[in-house]
Amino acid sequence: MVLRIGAIALMAALAAPAAAQPQPATLLAGACQGCHGVTGAGAQGIPAIAQTMTRAEFVAAMQEFRANRREATVMGRIARGYTDAEFAALAAHYGR
């Protein structure tokens, strides 16, 4: 009986963090926060990314970074790690 209660408690504890997982866009945005800030407002020469572009403009800019068609210091390298679907999720998160 004690073993059964312990197993049930363990399963509940393991399931709780899974239910509290942030949405994918929130997870993806975590990588942006190091430079662009938690709100995407930018600072000290780092441009703002929140509410500055439409979703289409955001996706196009990220695709240009990924293809090295847009000048940047590190964004080309960073953008290569994202898919178009992830760009769209970030655009929904940061776009206007």
Summary of the structure (lengths in Angstrom):
residues: 96
radius of gyration: 18.7
end to end distance: 55.4
largest distance: 64.5
contacts: 226
relative contact order: 0.15
helix: 61%
strand: 2%
